[in-house]
């Protein structure tokens, strides 16, 4: 399995992204990922999912979980430790897509 850190190097540059706002289909804000230490990898990964899928669909969630590599197993063993991974797991469980807004 490829390491998360190594996988990030293959994704598009997201250094200009200040934050990512995640909303339900009805427009309710359900999460924010800020571009700060500790969440830079998630910024890059969610930016990639936005460019590829345009939203957090089930297909996007499946790809995102694969890209999170070793963090996916850790998130399953420790719910709440990786909220950005948990969100993707929730999309698969509920079959409800979420919208992504990129703030630059």
Backbone atoms as SQL, in Angstrom:
CREATE TABLE atoms (id INTEGER PRIMARY KEY, chain TEXT, resi INTEGER, resn TEXT, atom TEXT, x REAL, y REAL, z REAL);
INSERT INTO atoms VALUES
  (1, 'A', 1, 'UNK', 'N', 0.850, -1.187, 0.000),
  (2, 'A', 1, 'UNK', 'CA', 0.000, 0.000, 0.000),
  (3, 'A', 1, 'UNK', 'C', 0.891, 1.244, 0.000),
  (4, 'A', 2, 'UNK', 'N', 0.560, 2.184, -0.863),
  (5, 'A', 2, 'UNK', 'CA', 1.310, 3.435, -0.928),
  (6, 'A', 2, 'UNK', 'C', 1.027, 4.272, 0.317),
  (7, 'A', 3, 'UNK', 'N', 2.042, 4.907, 0.841),
  (8, 'A', 3, 'UNK', 'CA', 1.892, 5.769, 2.017),
  (9, 'A', 3, 'UNK', 'C', 1.192, 7.068, 1.621),
  (10, 'A', 4, 'UNK', 'N', 0.402, 7.601, 2.562),
  (11, 'A', 4, 'UNK', 'CA', -0.349, 8.836, 2.337),
  (12, 'A', 4, 'UNK', 'C', 0.579, 9.965, 1.895),
  (13, 'A', 5, 'UNK', 'N', 1.686, 10.119, 2.585),
  (14, 'A', 5, 'UNK', 'CA', 2.634, 11.191, 2.269),
  (15, 'A', 5, 'UNK', 'C', 3.143, 11.074, 0.829),
  (16, 'A', 6, 'UNK', 'N', 3.454, 9.863, 0.403),
  (17, 'A', 6, 'UNK', 'CA', 3.950, 9.652, -0.962),
  (18, 'A', 6, 'UNK', 'C', 2.859, 9.917, -1.995),
  (19, 'A', 7, 'UNK', 'N', 1.629, 9.511, -1.671),
  (20, 'A', 7, 'UNK', 'CA', 0.509, 9.705, -2.585),
  (21, 'A', 7, 'UNK', 'C', 0.234, 11.194, -2.794),
  (22, 'A', 8, 'UNK', 'N', 0.373, 11.997, -1.726),
  (23, 'A', 8, 'UNK', 'CA', 0.101, 13.437, -1.829),
  (24, 'A', 8, 'UNK', 'C', 0.957, 14.108, -2.893),
  (25, 'A', 9, 'UNK', 'N', 2.176, 13.616, -3.065),
  (26, 'A', 9, 'UNK', 'CA', 3.088, 14.203, -4.047),
  (27, 'A', 9, 'UNK', 'C', 2.584, 14.029, -5.474),
  (28, 'A', 10, 'UNK', 'N', 1.663, 13.097, -5.698),
  (29, 'A', 10, 'UNK', 'CA', 1.147, 12.840, -7.048),
  (30, 'A', 10, 'UNK', 'C', -0.083, 13.688, -7.372),
  (31, 'A', 11, 'UNK', 'N', -0.642, 14.364, -6.376),
  (32, 'A', 11, 'UNK', 'CA', -1.875, 15.137, -6.575),
  (33, 'A', 11, 'UNK', 'C', -1.583, 16.568, -7.021),
  (34, 'A', 12, 'UNK', 'N', -2.618, 17.213, -7.550),
  (35, 'A', 12, 'UNK', 'CA', -2.514, 18.594, -8.019),
  (36, 'A', 12, 'UNK', 'C', -2.136, 19.532, -6.864),
  (37, 'A', 13, 'UNK', 'N', -1.450, 20.615, -7.218),
  (38, 'A', 13, 'UNK', 'CA', -1.076, 21.624, -6.226),
  (39, 'A', 13, 'UNK', 'C', -2.335, 22.297, -5.670),
  (40, 'A', 14, 'UNK', 'N', -2.370, 22.461, -4.359),
  (41, 'A', 14, 'UNK', 'CA', -3.511, 23.122, -3.713),
  (42, 'A', 14, 'UNK', 'C', -3.029, 24.211, -2.765),
  (43, 'A', 15, 'UNK', 'N', -1.824, 24.735, -3.015),
  (44, 'A', 15, 'UNK', 'CA', -1.248, 25.719, -2.100),
  (45, 'A', 15, 'UNK', 'C', -2.035, 27.025, -2.063),
  (46, 'A', 16, 'UNK', 'N', -2.833, 27.300, -3.102),
  (47, 'A', 16, 'UNK', 'CA', -3.625, 28.534, -3.127),
  (48, 'A', 16, 'UNK', 'C', -4.994, 28.375, -2.458),
  (49, 'A', 17, 'UNK', 'N', -5.321, 27.177, -1.996),
  (50, 'A', 17, 'UNK', 'CA', -6.610, 26.935, -1.336),
  (51, 'A', 17, 'UNK', 'C', -6.514, 27.374, 0.122),
  (52, 'A', 18, 'UNK', 'N', -7.376, 28.302, 0.533),
  (53, 'A', 18, 'UNK', 'CA', -7.386, 28.776, 1.922),
  (54, 'A', 18, 'UNK', 'C', -8.206, 27.857, 2.809),
  (55, 'A', 19, 'UNK', 'N', -9.344, 27.405, 2.278),
  (56, 'A', 19, 'UNK', 'CA', -10.176, 26.458, 3.023),
  (57, 'A', 19, 'UNK', 'C', -11.160, 25.805, 2.074),
  (58, 'A', 20, 'UNK', 'N', -11.721, 24.718, 2.547),
  (59, 'A', 20, 'UNK', 'CA', -12.737, 23.984, 1.805),
  (60, 'A', 20, 'UNK', 'C', -13.966, 23.894, 2.693),
  (61, 'A', 21, 'UNK', 'N', -15.093, 24.342, 2.154),
  (62, 'A', 21, 'UNK', 'CA', -16.358, 24.283, 2.886),
  (63, 'A', 21, 'UNK', 'C', -17.168, 23.125, 2.315),
  (64, 'A', 22, 'UNK', 'N', -17.672, 22.286, 3.198),
  (65, 'A', 22, 'UNK', 'CA', -18.452, 21.123, 2.791),
  (66, 'A', 22, 'UNK', 'C', -19.879, 21.320, 3.268),
  (67, 'A', 23, 'UNK', 'N', -20.823, 21.172, 2.337),
  (68, 'A', 23, 'UNK', 'CA', -22.231, 21.386, 2.669),
  (69, 'A', 23, 'UNK', 'C', -23.076, 20.201, 2.215),
  (70, 'A', 24, 'UNK', 'N', -24.226, 20.075, 2.858),
  (71, 'A', 24, 'UNK', 'CA', -25.206, 19.082, 2.426),
  (72, 'A', 24, 'UNK', 'C', -25.828, 19.563, 1.122),
  (73, 'A', 25, 'UNK', 'N', -26.576, 18.700, 0.477),
  (74, 'A', 25, 'UNK', 'CA', -27.250, 19.070, -0.770),
  (75, 'A', 25, 'UNK', 'C', -28.197, 20.245, -0.533),
  (76, 'A', 26, 'UNK', 'N', -28.768, 20.338, 0.673),
  (77, 'A', 26, 'UNK', 'CA', -29.691, 21.434, 1.000),
  (78, 'A', 26, 'UNK', 'C', -28.971, 22.735, 1.341),
  (79, 'A', 27, 'UNK', 'N', -27.623, 22.705, 1.407),
  (80, 'A', 27, 'UNK', 'CA', -26.857, 23.915, 1.663),
  (81, 'A', 27, 'UNK', 'C', -26.384, 24.102, 3.086),
  (82, 'A', 28, 'UNK', 'N', -26.696, 23.167, 3.978),
  (83, 'A', 28, 'UNK', 'CA', -26.256, 23.268, 5.373),
  (84, 'A', 28, 'UNK', 'C', -24.766, 22.922, 5.474),
  (85, 'A', 29, 'UNK', 'N', -23.997, 23.810, 6.113),
  (86, 'A', 29, 'UNK', 'CA', -22.571, 23.553, 6.284),
  (87, 'A', 29, 'UNK', 'C', -22.374, 22.382, 7.244),
  (88, 'A', 30, 'UNK', 'N', -21.610, 21.389, 6.784),
  (89, 'A', 30, 'UNK', 'CA', -21.360, 20.211, 7.613),
  (90, 'A', 30, 'UNK', 'C', -19.882, 20.042, 7.955),
  (91, 'A', 31, 'UNK', 'N', -19.027, 20.886, 7.384),
  (92, 'A', 31, 'UNK', 'CA', -17.611, 20.792, 7.699),
  (93, 'A', 31, 'UNK', 'C', -16.792, 21.847, 6.987),
  (94, 'A', 32, 'UNK', 'N', -15.651, 22.155, 7.587),
  (95, 'A', 32, 'UNK', 'CA', -14.688, 23.092, 7.000),
  (96, 'A', 32, 'UNK', 'C', -13.302, 22.499, 7.214),
  (97, 'A', 33, 'UNK', 'N', -12.501, 22.519, 6.166),
  (98, 'A', 33, 'UNK', 'CA', -11.102, 22.101, 6.277),
  (99, 'A', 33, 'UNK', 'C', -10.267, 23.339, 6.000),
  (100, 'A', 34, 'UNK', 'N', -9.520, 23.782, 6.986),
  (101, 'A', 34, 'UNK', 'CA', -8.677, 24.977, 6.844),
  (102, 'A', 34, 'UNK', 'C', -7.279, 24.566, 6.399),
  (103, 'A', 35, 'UNK', 'N', -6.659, 25.400, 5.587),
  (104, 'A', 35, 'UNK', 'CA', -5.301, 25.152, 5.128),
  (105, 'A', 35, 'UNK', 'C', -4.337, 25.577, 6.231),
  (106, 'A', 36, 'UNK', 'N', -4.037, 24.634, 7.108),
  (107, 'A', 36, 'UNK', 'CA', -3.128, 24.880, 8.231),
  (108, 'A', 36, 'UNK', 'C', -2.422, 23.574, 8.561),
  (109, 'A', 37, 'UNK', 'N', -1.325, 23.650, 9.297),
  (110, 'A', 37, 'UNK', 'CA', -0.619, 22.419, 9.656),
  (111, 'A', 37, 'UNK', 'C', -1.567, 21.407, 10.307),
  (112, 'A', 38, 'UNK', 'N', -1.428, 20.168, 9.871),
  (113, 'A', 38, 'UNK', 'CA', -2.283, 19.106, 10.385),
  (114, 'A', 38, 'UNK', 'C', -3.427, 18.763, 9.453),
  (115, 'A', 39, 'UNK', 'N', -3.743, 19.687, 8.538),
  (116, 'A', 39, 'UNK', 'CA', -4.827, 19.390, 7.590),
  (117, 'A', 39, 'UNK', 'C', -4.417, 19.676, 6.140),
  (118, 'A', 40, 'UNK', 'N', -3.135, 19.908, 5.911),
  (119, 'A', 40, 'UNK', 'CA', -2.671, 20.203, 4.552),
  (120, 'A', 40, 'UNK', 'C', -2.911, 19.027, 3.609),
  (121, 'A', 41, 'UNK', 'N', -2.722, 17.806, 4.108),
  (122, 'A', 41, 'UNK', 'CA', -2.965, 16.622, 3.287),
  (123, 'A', 41, 'UNK', 'C', -4.421, 16.499, 2.899),
  (124, 'A', 42, 'UNK', 'N', -5.311, 16.769, 3.841),
  (125, 'A', 42, 'UNK', 'CA', -6.747, 16.696, 3.540),
  (126, 'A', 42, 'UNK', 'C', -7.153, 17.787, 2.561),
  (127, 'A', 43, 'UNK', 'N', -6.563, 18.972, 2.681),
  (128, 'A', 43, 'UNK', 'CA', -6.835, 20.045, 1.713),
  (129, 'A', 43, 'UNK', 'C', -6.480, 19.557, 0.311),
  (130, 'A', 44, 'UNK', 'N', -5.311, 18.985, 0.177),
  (131, 'A', 44, 'UNK', 'CA', -4.857, 18.530, -1.135),
  (132, 'A', 44, 'UNK', 'C', -5.737, 17.389, -1.655),
  (133, 'A', 45, 'UNK', 'N', -6.089, 16.450, -0.794),
  (134, 'A', 45, 'UNK', 'CA', -6.909, 15.313, -1.200),
  (135, 'A', 45, 'UNK', 'C', -8.327, 15.745, -1.577),
  (136, 'A', 46, 'UNK', 'N', -8.970, 16.560, -0.748),
  (137, 'A', 46, 'UNK', 'CA', -10.329, 17.020, -1.054),
  (138, 'A', 46, 'UNK', 'C', -10.333, 17.917, -2.294),
  (139, 'A', 47, 'UNK', 'N', -9.285, 18.716, -2.496),
  (140, 'A', 47, 'UNK', 'CA', -9.149, 19.527, -3.708),
  (141, 'A', 47, 'UNK', 'C', -9.114, 18.610, -4.933),
  (142, 'A', 48, 'UNK', 'N', -8.344, 17.537, -4.835),
  (143, 'A', 48, 'UNK', 'CA', -8.272, 16.556, -5.922),
  (144, 'A', 48, 'UNK', 'C', -9.648, 15.944, -6.192),
  (145, 'A', 49, 'UNK', 'N', -10.367, 15.576, -5.136),
  (146, 'A', 49, 'UNK', 'CA', -11.702, 14.992, -5.318),
  (147, 'A', 49, 'UNK', 'C', -12.643, 15.992, -5.988),
  (148, 'A', 50, 'UNK', 'N', -12.523, 17.270, -5.617),
  (149, 'A', 50, 'UNK', 'CA', -13.341, 18.315, -6.246),
  (150, 'A', 50, 'UNK', 'C', -13.028, 18.419, -7.741),
  (151, 'A', 51, 'UNK', 'N', -11.748, 18.461, -8.085),
  (152, 'A', 51, 'UNK', 'CA', -11.357, 18.577, -9.493),
  (153, 'A', 51, 'UNK', 'C', -11.792, 17.357, -10.304),
  (154, 'A', 52, 'UNK', 'N', -11.776, 16.195, -9.683),
  (155, 'A', 52, 'UNK', 'CA', -12.099, 14.948, -10.380),
  (156, 'A', 52, 'UNK', 'C', -13.599, 14.691, -10.464),
  (157, 'A', 53, 'UNK', 'N', -14.323, 14.932, -9.359),
  (158, 'A', 53, 'UNK', 'CA', -15.734, 14.549, -9.280),
  (159, 'A', 53, 'UNK', 'C', -16.699, 15.734, -9.183),
  (160, 'A', 54, 'UNK', 'N', -16.226, 16.891, -8.727),
  (161, 'A', 54, 'UNK', 'CA', -17.087, 18.063, -8.584),
  (162, 'A', 54, 'UNK', 'C', -17.914, 18.087, -7.312),
  (163, 'A', 55, 'UNK', 'N', -17.985, 16.963, -6.619),
  (164, 'A', 55, 'UNK', 'CA', -18.714, 16.849, -5.353),
  (165, 'A', 55, 'UNK', 'C', -18.198, 15.617, -4.621),
  (166, 'A', 56, 'UNK', 'N', -18.666, 15.437, -3.405),
  (167, 'A', 56, 'UNK', 'CA', -18.305, 14.244, -2.642),
  (168, 'A', 56, 'UNK', 'C', -19.399, 13.193, -2.833),
  (169, 'A', 57, 'UNK', 'N', -19.339, 12.523, -3.962),
  (170, 'A', 57, 'UNK', 'CA', -20.269, 11.441, -4.281),
  (171, 'A', 57, 'UNK', 'C', -19.746, 10.149, -3.657),
  (172, 'A', 58, 'UNK', 'N', -20.478, 9.078, -3.833),
  (173, 'A', 58, 'UNK', 'CA', -20.001, 7.785, -3.346),
  (174, 'A', 58, 'UNK', 'C', -18.699, 7.413, -4.051),
  (175, 'A', 59, 'UNK', 'N', -18.623, 7.629, -5.357),
  (176, 'A', 59, 'UNK', 'CA', -17.391, 7.328, -6.091),
  (177, 'A', 59, 'UNK', 'C', -16.220, 8.164, -5.581),
  (178, 'A', 60, 'UNK', 'N', -16.472, 9.441, -5.306),
  (179, 'A', 60, 'UNK', 'CA', -15.424, 10.311, -4.764),
  (180, 'A', 60, 'UNK', 'C', -14.984, 9.816, -3.392),
  (181, 'A', 61, 'UNK', 'N', -15.936, 9.419, -2.560),
  (182, 'A', 61, 'UNK', 'CA', -15.610, 8.924, -1.220),
  (183, 'A', 61, 'UNK', 'C', -14.769, 7.655, -1.304),
  (184, 'A', 62, 'UNK', 'N', -15.122, 6.754, -2.202),
  (185, 'A', 62, 'UNK', 'CA', -14.344, 5.520, -2.361),
  (186, 'A', 62, 'UNK', 'C', -12.912, 5.827, -2.787),
  (187, 'A', 63, 'UNK', 'N', -12.758, 6.737, -3.738),
  (188, 'A', 63, 'UNK', 'CA', -11.400, 7.103, -4.166),
  (189, 'A', 63, 'UNK', 'C', -10.650, 7.797, -3.032),
  (190, 'A', 64, 'UNK', 'N', -11.332, 8.696, -2.333),
  (191, 'A', 64, 'UNK', 'CA', -10.696, 9.401, -1.225),
  (192, 'A', 64, 'UNK', 'C', -10.212, 8.452, -0.144),
  (193, 'A', 65, 'UNK', 'N', -11.018, 7.464, 0.188),
  (194, 'A', 65, 'UNK', 'CA', -10.616, 6.490, 1.211),
  (195, 'A', 65, 'UNK', 'C', -9.405, 5.700, 0.754),
  (196, 'A', 66, 'UNK', 'N', -9.359, 5.348, -0.517),
  (197, 'A', 66, 'UNK', 'CA', -8.197, 4.646, -1.054),
  (198, 'A', 66, 'UNK', 'C', -6.955, 5.532, -0.960),
  (199, 'A', 67, 'UNK', 'N', -7.114, 6.820, -1.265),
  (200, 'A', 67, 'UNK', 'CA', -5.980, 7.745, -1.230),
  (201, 'A', 67, 'UNK', 'C', -5.496, 8.025, 0.190),
  (202, 'A', 68, 'UNK', 'N', -6.394, 7.960, 1.161),
  (203, 'A', 68, 'UNK', 'CA', -5.986, 8.193, 2.551),
  (204, 'A', 68, 'UNK', 'C', -5.075, 7.086, 3.076),
  (205, 'A', 69, 'UNK', 'N', -4.929, 6.012, 2.334),
  (206, 'A', 69, 'UNK', 'CA', -3.994, 4.931, 2.637),
  (207, 'A', 69, 'UNK', 'C', -4.102, 4.457, 4.077),
  (208, 'A', 70, 'UNK', 'N', -2.990, 4.543, 4.794),
  (209, 'A', 70, 'UNK', 'CA', -2.929, 3.992, 6.158),
  (210, 'A', 70, 'UNK', 'C', -3.843, 4.721, 7.138),
  (211, 'A', 71, 'UNK', 'N', -4.251, 5.947, 6.824),
  (212, 'A', 71, 'UNK', 'CA', -5.128, 6.692, 7.737),
  (213, 'A', 71, 'UNK', 'C', -6.554, 6.126, 7.749),
  (214, 'A', 72, 'UNK', 'N', -6.936, 5.434, 6.678),
  (215, 'A', 72, 'UNK', 'CA', -8.285, 4.867, 6.619),
  (216, 'A', 72, 'UNK', 'C', -8.466, 3.793, 7.685),
  (217, 'A', 73, 'UNK', 'N', -7.530, 2.895, 7.800),
  (218, 'A', 73, 'UNK', 'CA', -7.626, 1.837, 8.812),
  (219, 'A', 73, 'UNK', 'C', -7.589, 2.435, 10.212),
  (220, 'A', 74, 'UNK', 'N', -6.728, 3.424, 10.425),
  (221, 'A', 74, 'UNK', 'CA', -6.642, 4.087, 11.729),
  (222, 'A', 74, 'UNK', 'C', -7.963, 4.772, 12.068),
  (223, 'A', 75, 'UNK', 'N', -8.594, 5.382, 11.075),
  (224, 'A', 75, 'UNK', 'CA', -9.882, 6.057, 11.299),
  (225, 'A', 75, 'UNK', 'C', -10.972, 5.055, 11.663),
  (226, 'A', 76, 'UNK', 'N', -10.960, 3.896, 11.024),
  (227, 'A', 76, 'UNK', 'CA', -11.963, 2.874, 11.336),
  (228, 'A', 76, 'UNK', 'C', -11.772, 2.331, 12.751),
  (229, 'A', 77, 'UNK', 'N', -10.521, 2.248, 13.187),
  (230, 'A', 77, 'UNK', 'CA', -10.225, 1.739, 14.532),
  (231, 'A', 77, 'UNK', 'C', -10.406, 2.795, 15.611),
  (232, 'A', 78, 'UNK', 'N', -10.358, 4.066, 15.243),
  (233, 'A', 78, 'UNK', 'CA', -10.457, 5.169, 16.207),
  (234, 'A', 78, 'UNK', 'C', -11.401, 6.248, 15.671),
  (235, 'A', 79, 'UNK', 'N', -12.724, 5.996, 15.681),
  (236, 'A', 79, 'UNK', 'CA', -13.673, 6.996, 15.166),
  (237, 'A', 79, 'UNK', 'C', -13.477, 8.360, 15.834),
  (238, 'A', 80, 'UNK', 'N', -13.497, 9.407, 15.013),
  (239, 'A', 80, 'UNK', 'CA', -13.316, 10.763, 15.513),
  (240, 'A', 80, 'UNK', 'C', -11.888, 11.269, 15.417),
  (241, 'A', 81, 'UNK', 'N', -10.931, 10.364, 15.290),
  (242, 'A', 81, 'UNK', 'CA', -9.519, 10.764, 15.219),
  (243, 'A', 81, 'UNK', 'C', -9.192, 11.429, 13.879),
  (244, 'A', 82, 'UNK', 'N', -9.859, 10.989, 12.821),
  (245, 'A', 82, 'UNK', 'CA', -9.630, 11.522, 11.472),
  (246, 'A', 82, 'UNK', 'C', -10.980, 11.953, 10.888),
  (247, 'A', 83, 'UNK', 'N', -11.480, 13.125, 11.265),
  (248, 'A', 83, 'UNK', 'CA', -12.826, 13.530, 10.833),
  (249, 'A', 83, 'UNK', 'C', -12.998, 13.632, 9.320),
  (250, 'A', 84, 'UNK', 'N', -11.934, 13.948, 8.606),
  (251, 'A', 84, 'UNK', 'CA', -12.057, 14.059, 7.153),
  (252, 'A', 84, 'UNK', 'C', -12.163, 12.687, 6.489),
  (253, 'A', 85, 'UNK', 'N', -11.628, 11.666, 7.133),
  (254, 'A', 85, 'UNK', 'CA', -11.814, 10.287, 6.675),
  (255, 'A', 85, 'UNK', 'C', -13.208, 9.819, 7.091),
  (256, 'A', 86, 'UNK', 'N', -13.588, 10.118, 8.335),
  (257, 'A', 86, 'UNK', 'CA', -14.920, 9.737, 8.837),
  (258, 'A', 86, 'UNK', 'C', -16.021, 10.259, 7.914),
  (259, 'A', 87, 'UNK', 'N', -15.851, 11.482, 7.410),
  (260, 'A', 87, 'UNK', 'CA', -16.855, 12.086, 6.526),
  (261, 'A', 87, 'UNK', 'C', -17.044, 11.234, 5.272),
  (262, 'A', 88, 'UNK', 'N', -15.946, 10.738, 4.713),
  (263, 'A', 88, 'UNK', 'CA', -16.040, 9.906, 3.511),
  (264, 'A', 88, 'UNK', 'C', -16.715, 8.574, 3.824),
  (265, 'A', 89, 'UNK', 'N', -16.408, 8.004, 4.976),
  (266, 'A', 89, 'UNK', 'CA', -17.075, 6.764, 5.399),
  (267, 'A', 89, 'UNK', 'C', -18.578, 6.990, 5.558),
  (268, 'A', 90, 'UNK', 'N', -18.951, 8.146, 6.106),
  (269, 'A', 90, 'UNK', 'CA', -20.373, 8.482, 6.283),
  (270, 'A', 90, 'UNK', 'C', -21.099, 8.589, 4.940),
  (271, 'A', 91, 'UNK', 'N', -20.425, 9.151, 3.939),
  (272, 'A', 91, 'UNK', 'CA', -21.040, 9.283, 2.613),
  (273, 'A', 91, 'UNK', 'C', -21.384, 7.905, 2.057),
  (274, 'A', 92, 'UNK', 'N', -20.481, 6.968, 2.223),
  (275, 'A', 92, 'UNK', 'CA', -20.733, 5.608, 1.736),
  (276, 'A', 92, 'UNK', 'C', -21.861, 4.956, 2.529),
  (277, 'A', 93, 'UNK', 'N', -21.850, 5.146, 3.837),
  (278, 'A', 93, 'UNK', 'CA', -22.873, 4.537, 4.690),
  (279, 'A', 93, 'UNK', 'C', -24.265, 5.111, 4.410),
  (280, 'A', 94, 'UNK', 'N', -24.358, 6.436, 4.274),
  (281, 'A', 94, 'UNK', 'CA', -25.669, 7.085, 4.102),
  (282, 'A', 94, 'UNK', 'C', -26.095, 7.196, 2.638),
  (283, 'A', 95, 'UNK', 'N', -25.133, 7.025, 1.731),
  (284, 'A', 95, 'UNK', 'CA', -25.377, 7.188, 0.295),
  (285, 'A', 95, 'UNK', 'C', -25.879, 8.590, -0.037),
  (286, 'A', 96, 'UNK', 'N', -25.424, 9.584, 0.746),
  (287, 'A', 96, 'UNK', 'CA', -25.797, 10.983, 0.516),
  (288, 'A', 96, 'UNK', 'C', -24.552, 11.787, 0.156),
  (289, 'A', 97, 'UNK', 'N', -24.559, 12.346, -1.047),
  (290, 'A', 97, 'UNK', 'CA', -23.434, 13.149, -1.514),
  (291, 'A', 97, 'UNK', 'C', -23.388, 14.482, -0.771),
  (292, 'A', 98, 'UNK', 'N', -22.209, 15.079, -0.753),
  (293, 'A', 98, 'UNK', 'CA', -22.013, 16.403, -0.172),
  (294, 'A', 98, 'UNK', 'C', -21.402, 17.309, -1.234),
  (295, 'A', 99, 'UNK', 'N', -21.604, 18.599, -1.080),
  (296, 'A', 99, 'UNK', 'CA', -21.050, 19.601, -1.991),
  (297, 'A', 99, 'UNK', 'C', -19.729, 20.121, -1.428),
  (298, 'A', 100, 'UNK', 'N', -18.839, 20.525, -2.322),
  (299, 'A', 100, 'UNK', 'CA', -17.536, 21.072, -1.940),
  (300, 'A', 100, 'UNK', 'C', -17.427, 22.479, -2.517),
  (301, 'A', 101, 'UNK', 'N', -16.999, 23.423, -1.676),
  (302, 'A', 101, 'UNK', 'CA', -16.707, 24.780, -2.146),
  (303, 'A', 101, 'UNK', 'C', -15.256, 25.079, -1.805),
  (304, 'A', 102, 'UNK', 'N', -14.483, 25.428, -2.816),
  (305, 'A', 102, 'UNK', 'CA', -13.070, 25.749, -2.648),
  (306, 'A', 102, 'UNK', 'C', -12.936, 27.256, -2.479),
  (307, 'A', 103, 'UNK', 'N', -12.317, 27.692, -1.384),
  (308, 'A', 103, 'UNK', 'CA', -12.079, 29.116, -1.123),
  (309, 'A', 103, 'UNK', 'C', -10.592, 29.384, -1.326),
  (310, 'A', 104, 'UNK', 'N', -10.288, 30.310, -2.252),
  (311, 'A', 104, 'UNK', 'CA', -8.883, 30.643, -2.539),
  (312, 'A', 104, 'UNK', 'C', -8.567, 32.019, -2.035);
